[in-house]
Amino acid sequence: MTAITYKANDISIQALLGCRVETLLISEVVGRAEFMQLEGEWNALVRRTRDEPFYRHEFIRVWVDNFAHGDKLRVLTGRDAGGKLVAALPLVESRTTMLGAPVRLLASPANDHTPRFDMLAEDGLEAGQAFYNYLAGDPSWDVLRLNNVPHAGHAWRLYDAAADAGNPVGLWESLQSPYIPLPQTVDELSGRLGSKFRANLRRRRRKLEGMGQVTVERVTGGPDMPFHLEEGLALEQSGWKGRDGTAIAQSSALWGYYSELARFAAYDGCLSLFLMRLDGVPVAFQYGLRYGSTYYLLKPAYSEAVRECSPGQLLMDSVVKLCIEGKLTEFDFLGPDMDWKRDWTDATRRHVWLYVFRDTAYGRFLHNYKFRWARGAATVARKWLKV
């Protein structure tokens, strides 16, 4: 573990911090064993700042265990003068390529299965500046990449600090994630939905019910939870994802990630697996987390055998109503913007990938390569294809 103390008695830092004189101790925790020791105070910091499941210690640990084999875990922590953890930035170090060029990459522990990532901080401005100062003094990386940072995320403060210091920076728009601000009653929700969509739901429900008995089951834990999870993931594999080879059940890393996450979520009391059954056979599935006053939809699936009944949307209808009855305030679809999600809401959240390049000749080359030359070549190619 290495540590460095930044005191806000420098004029530039004082200006950024509103002339407050504070001390922030930055330490680097390397490896899983040291990271494990942070669990209690890490989750306490999450509860005080960004209280969402994706920032919790368990979520990050499960991701690292399943997706970061061979990569080095590096976690930056910030403590106040009394030793209290007030900021954290988990990173993974790897050697990879960017558009064919070799890169020493520092990246957030996140991928397509991480819907949201952010730097944890009680004071984002202070932490962003201190973490940037620490990384600026570390010559072991070429590119810092933070995936799926929300529009109001604290990680923007680190990005801004790097830009202000003259580092080449760039961003890539990744997700516009729909969400439903839940009303207090089901009738209020129905009033927001289009009349044609409501009529289609009623018609398709009658059609499905005409085929047999339709039931909805919610699983939150217990000894049968792994079996029900397997049922849902088998349903996902039975559709187009299975044909494309991208289903969770077809990847040991994905299977390990989602099954371990389900165990932790069940233990914490926030797991919600929903199965819609037709005569006992699953026809729709949701892997969700009920955390605080929000329901987060991680993975949906449905049976293509009854797709004319839109079983996925029928299960959505049931789950959203249960969320309202349970006094939740938001249904978060997570992931990309899609037409079936927009049937329910027009509200979305912007997410971006933030890039910081070292202020070196090679860092500037990589920045130009990715954000200028490559984009220019793509523009020329698109124009050529239209000719």
VOGU-3710 file (C-alpha; in Angstrom, 3 decimals, decimal comma):
1> mtaitykand> 0,000/0,000/0,000  1,266/3,451/-0,938  -0,050/6,718/0,420  0,320/10,404/-0,232  -1,244/13,372/1,539  -2,668/16,331/-0,347  -3,234/19,471/1,688  -5,579/22,133/0,416  -3,102/24,886/1,235  -1,998/25,261/-2,370
11> isiqallgcr> -3,602/28,343/-3,945  -5,045/26,467/-6,941  -6,565/23,742/-4,771  -7,902/26,294/-2,314  -9,691/28,016/-5,172  -11,274/24,762/-6,278  -12,349/23,917/-2,732  -13,774/27,309/-1,891  -10,760/28,224/0,299  -11,391/25,413/2,759
21> vetllisevv> -8,222/24,023/4,323  -8,509/20,240/4,509  -6,283/17,220/4,326  -7,053/14,192/2,159  -4,858/11,116/2,498  -4,741/9,126/-0,739  -3,789/5,463/-0,430  -3,614/2,741/-3,035  -4,915/-0,700/-2,132  -3,558/-3,383/-4,436
31> graefmqleg> -5,070/-6,842/-4,776  -8,190/-8,632/-3,661  -7,052/-9,475/-0,124  -6,545/-5,836/0,847  -9,737/-4,828/-0,967  -11,717/-7,380/1,077  -10,747/-5,582/4,276  -12,531/-2,426/3,094  -16,006/-3,944/2,839  -17,604/-2,443/5,934
41> ewnalvrrtr> -16,384/1,127/5,527  -16,757/0,936/1,736  -20,471/0,150/1,975  -20,892/2,806/4,663  -19,452/5,308/2,158  -21,868/4,039/-0,509  -24,821/4,595/1,816  -23,679/8,166/2,507  -23,064/9,051/-1,138  -24,161/6,984/-4,160
51> depfyrhefi> -26,496/4,477/-2,540  -27,027/2,142/-5,482  -26,186/-1,573/-5,652  -23,576/-1,203/-8,449  -21,238/0,752/-6,179  -21,346/-1,672/-3,276  -18,280/-3,691/-2,350  -20,002/-7,015/-3,173  -20,928/-5,929/-6,688  -17,379/-4,824/-7,517
61> rvwvdnfahg> -15,841/-7,886/-5,879  -18,036/-10,291/-7,860  -17,138/-8,448/-11,074  -13,411/-8,651/-10,359  -13,608/-12,341/-9,475  -15,301/-13,219/-12,777  -14,023/-10,734/-15,350  -10,595/-9,531/-14,242  -8,550/-12,732/-14,358  -4,904/-11,847/-14,853
71> dklrvltgrd> -5,479/-8,120/-14,411  -4,246/-6,134/-11,417  -6,767/-4,596/-9,042  -5,797/-1,095/-7,940  -8,136/0,794/-5,612  -7,557/4,437/-4,742  -8,946/5,488/-1,371  -9,199/8,904/0,215  -9,344/9,439/3,984  -9,889/12,564/6,006
81> aggklvaalp> -7,628/13,749/8,815  -9,398/11,418/11,246  -8,840/8,340/9,051  -12,445/8,070/7,833  -12,934/6,722/4,299  -14,478/9,605/2,332  -13,588/8,732/-1,272  -12,823/5,643/-3,369  -12,028/4,821/-6,983  -11,630/1,139/-7,933
91> lvesrttmlg> -9,512/0,511/-11,032  -8,142/-2,476/-12,938  -4,741/-2,333/-14,628  -4,155/-4,233/-17,863  -2,123/-4,193/-21,047  -4,313/-4,082/-24,124  -4,632/-2,285/-27,459  -6,570/0,748/-28,641  -7,305/0,661/-32,365  -4,292/-1,629/-32,694
101> apvrllaspa> -1,905/0,500/-30,638  -0,484/-1,009/-27,401  -1,890/0,640/-24,281  -1,248/0,455/-20,543  -4,823/0,862/-19,421  -6,335/1,813/-16,087  -10,065/1,130/-16,280  -13,091/0,969/-14,061  -14,093/-2,584/-13,088  -17,007/-2,444/-15,498
111> ndhtprfdml> -18,199/-3,888/-18,801  -21,483/-4,425/-20,670  -22,876/-6,130/-17,569  -22,201/-3,100/-15,362  -25,028/-0,629/-16,004  -23,502/2,232/-14,009  -20,131/3,204/-12,510  -18,909/6,180/-10,517  -16,204/7,444/-8,201  -17,391/7,431/-4,582
121> aedgleagqa> -16,867/10,682/-2,725  -18,367/12,792/0,009  -16,813/15,789/-1,769  -16,470/15,054/-5,471  -14,472/18,183/-6,258  -11,861/17,504/-3,580  -11,603/13,795/-4,353  -11,431/14,309/-8,107  -8,551/16,744/-7,778  -6,668/14,585/-5,263
131> fynylagdps> -7,106/11,374/-7,270  -5,970/13,148/-10,426  -2,885/14,511/-8,646  -2,037/10,998/-7,463  -2,473/9,458/-10,924  -0,548/12,289/-12,600  2,473/11,310/-10,519  2,204/7,643/-11,558  3,991/6,940/-14,880  2,717/3,331/-15,175
141> wdvlrlnnvp> -0,368/4,062/-17,335  -1,215/5,614/-20,701  -5,018/5,792/-20,626  -7,610/6,027/-17,865  -11,088/4,843/-18,920  -14,213/5,031/-16,761  -17,245/3,227/-18,223  -20,907/4,236/-18,021  -20,525/7,221/-15,716  -23,905/8,928/-15,113
151> haghawrlyd> -24,446/12,542/-16,114  -24,175/13,834/-12,536  -21,440/11,404/-11,465  -18,515/12,394/-9,264  -16,070/10,878/-11,786  -16,627/13,966/-13,929  -14,644/15,893/-11,305  -11,553/13,773/-11,960  -12,087/14,227/-15,714  -12,386/17,998/-15,260
161> aaadagnpvg> -9,254/18,118/-13,097  -7,313/16,296/-15,814  -8,635/18,612/-18,530  -7,815/21,700/-16,456  -4,246/20,399/-16,026  -3,830/20,096/-19,795  -4,246/16,347/-20,216  -5,863/15,184/-23,456  -9,379/13,958/-22,598  -12,370/12,595/-24,466
171> lweslqspyi> -15,762/11,081/-23,915  -18,005/8,613/-25,674  -21,780/8,620/-25,272  -22,720/5,109/-24,188  -26,192/4,670/-22,696  -29,439/6,544/-22,520  -31,081/4,341/-19,888  -34,879/4,649/-19,547  -36,521/4,709/-16,133  -40,047/5,108/-14,797
181> plpqtvdels> -40,726/7,609/-12,004  -43,403/5,558/-10,263  -46,641/7,263/-9,234  -48,502/6,496/-6,035  -51,273/4,496/-7,705  -51,647/2,039/-10,583  -54,400/4,218/-12,062  -51,949/7,115/-12,313  -49,520/4,923/-14,221  -52,258/3,730/-16,594
191> grlgskfran> -53,121/7,346/-17,296  -49,560/7,971/-18,519  -49,513/5,057/-20,962  -50,801/5,257/-24,488  -54,321/3,971/-25,045  -53,184/1,674/-27,865  -50,466/0,167/-25,671  -52,917/-0,430/-22,813  -55,381/-2,077/-25,203  -52,624/-4,322/-26,604
201> lrrrrrkleg> -51,646/-5,419/-23,082  -55,256/-6,361/-22,273  -55,690/-8,241/-25,550  -52,418/-10,141/-25,228  -53,103/-11,045/-21,617  -56,479/-12,501/-22,606  -54,794/-14,461/-25,387  -52,147/-15,887/-23,056  -54,724/-16,725/-20,392  -56,708/-18,531/-23,087
211> mgqvtvervt> -53,768/-20,936/-23,473  -53,732/-22,034/-19,829  -53,179/-20,874/-16,258  -50,969/-17,778/-15,982  -49,136/-17,109/-12,710  -46,394/-14,735/-11,558  -43,866/-15,857/-8,955  -41,358/-13,696/-7,091  -38,236/-15,343/-5,654  -36,134/-13,438/-3,142
221> ggpdmpfhle> -33,946/-16,231/-1,751  -34,232/-19,590/-0,039  -32,830/-23,015/-0,921  -34,708/-23,144/-4,243  -33,379/-19,795/-5,474  -30,537/-21,293/-7,592  -33,050/-23,574/-9,337  -35,348/-20,648/-10,183  -32,370/-18,637/-11,429  -31,440/-21,527/-13,700
231> eglaleqsgw> -35,022/-21,586/-15,008  -34,796/-17,931/-15,927  -31,368/-18,184/-17,524  -32,470/-21,241/-19,502  -35,331/-19,138/-20,849  -32,821/-16,498/-21,970  -30,710/-19,169/-23,682  -33,755/-20,530/-25,531  -34,089/-17,330/-27,581  -31,917/-15,314/-29,944
241> kgrdgtaiaq> -29,126/-14,883/-27,382  -28,691/-18,640/-27,263  -28,533/-18,815/-31,057  -25,939/-16,024/-31,081  -23,906/-17,664/-28,307  -24,264/-14,635/-25,993  -26,597/-16,079/-23,357  -25,477/-15,991/-19,726  -25,637/-19,784/-19,426  -23,169/-20,147/-22,313
251> ssalwgyyse> -20,333/-18,287/-20,571  -18,630/-19,466/-17,394  -17,703/-15,867/-16,517  -21,261/-14,586/-16,986  -22,755/-17,575/-15,180  -20,411/-17,079/-12,249  -21,071/-13,336/-12,143  -24,864/-13,506/-12,142  -25,155/-16,526/-9,868  -22,737/-15,091/-7,266
261> larfaaydgc> -24,449/-11,721/-7,463  -27,795/-13,417/-6,839  -26,449/-15,086/-3,698  -25,130/-11,793/-2,308  -28,339/-9,968/-3,239  -30,464/-12,644/-1,572  -28,363/-12,393/1,572  -28,748/-8,593/1,571  -32,502/-8,903/1,022  -32,630/-7,116/-2,331
271> lslflmrldg> -32,945/-9,974/-4,854  -36,130/-10,106/-6,941  -36,413/-12,893/-9,510  -39,783/-12,807/-11,278  -41,107/-15,713/-13,346  -44,319/-15,657/-15,353  -45,536/-19,196/-15,934  -48,052/-20,726/-18,327  -49,327/-23,963/-16,801  -46,172/-24,028/-14,685
281> vpvafqyglr> -43,740/-23,465/-17,576  -41,721/-20,194/-17,534  -42,604/-17,857/-20,409  -41,063/-14,626/-19,070  -38,334/-13,784/-16,568  -36,822/-10,779/-14,821  -33,592/-10,729/-12,828  -33,998/-7,628/-10,694  -32,779/-5,950/-7,538  -35,064/-4,099/-5,159
291> ygstyyllkp> -32,733/-1,682/-3,425  -33,993/1,188/-1,317  -37,003/2,672/-3,084  -35,921/1,561/-6,574  -36,333/-1,608/-8,620  -33,383/-2,239/-10,966  -33,926/-4,556/-13,938  -30,660/-6,349/-14,689  -31,844/-9,014/-17,139  -35,184/-9,814/-18,805
301> ayseavrecs> -36,042/-12,843/-20,937  -39,130/-14,309/-22,580  -40,244/-17,389/-24,498  -40,304/-16,954/-28,257  -42,851/-19,795/-28,430  -45,549/-17,359/-27,235  -44,016/-14,121/-28,463  -47,308/-13,104/-30,113  -48,621/-12,626/-26,556  -45,700/-10,332/-25,588
311> pgqllmdsvv> -45,016/-12,250/-22,353  -42,103/-9,943/-21,482  -44,357/-6,885/-21,531  -47,083/-8,715/-19,624  -44,581/-9,569/-16,884  -43,431/-5,934/-16,936  -47,031/-4,881/-16,335  -47,293/-7,183/-13,315  -43,912/-6,185/-11,851  -44,466/-2,439/-12,241
321> klciegklte> -47,817/-2,722/-10,492  -46,214/-4,686/-7,654  -43,556/-1,980/-7,361  -46,224/0,700/-7,027  -48,130/-1,343/-4,460  -44,849/-1,782/-2,572  -44,418/2,020/-2,408  -41,302/2,085/-4,592  -40,586/5,374/-6,316  -38,679/4,276/-9,428
331> fdflgpdmdw> -38,360/1,426/-11,906  -34,894/1,600/-13,508  -34,606/-0,344/-16,772  -30,811/0,082/-16,886  -28,937/-0,688/-20,083  -29,533/0,819/-23,526  -32,541/2,677/-24,849  -34,985/0,296/-26,568  -38,433/0,631/-28,104  -40,118/-1,770/-25,668
341> krdwtdatrr> -38,832/0,278/-22,735  -40,133/3,491/-24,304  -43,647/2,013/-24,255  -43,484/2,706/-20,513  -41,620/5,994/-20,193  -39,910/8,903/-21,917  -37,471/9,540/-19,042  -33,829/8,537/-19,608  -30,439/8,900/-17,927  -27,333/9,788/-19,889
351> hvwlyvfrdt> -24,156/7,750/-19,370  -20,721/8,234/-20,913  -17,294/6,667/-21,041  -14,691/9,128/-19,797  -11,145/8,964/-21,162  -8,055/10,644/-19,716  -4,721/10,311/-21,548  -1,347/10,953/-19,949  0,136/14,270/-20,957  2,994/12,663/-22,874
361> aygrflhnyk> 3,820/12,406/-26,556  2,393/8,891/-26,642  -0,681/9,908/-24,670  -1,370/12,737/-27,117  -0,831/10,329/-30,015  -3,376/7,898/-28,562  -5,864/10,710/-27,973  -5,531/11,980/-31,541  -5,711/8,433/-32,871  -8,984/7,671/-31,086
371> frwargaatv> -10,815/10,989/-31,043  -9,568/12,720/-34,208  -7,987/10,509/-36,829  -10,200/7,440/-36,314  -13,372/9,530/-36,325  -12,190/11,376/-39,417  -11,520/8,086/-41,201  -14,970/6,811/-40,240  -16,584/9,980/-41,600  -14,733/9,613/-44,903
381> arkwlkv> -15,752/5,951/-45,102  -19,422/6,771/-44,531  -19,326/9,443/-47,243  -17,601/7,035/-49,633  -20,208/4,326/-49,019  -22,987/6,763/-49,898  -21,469/7,522/-53,287
//
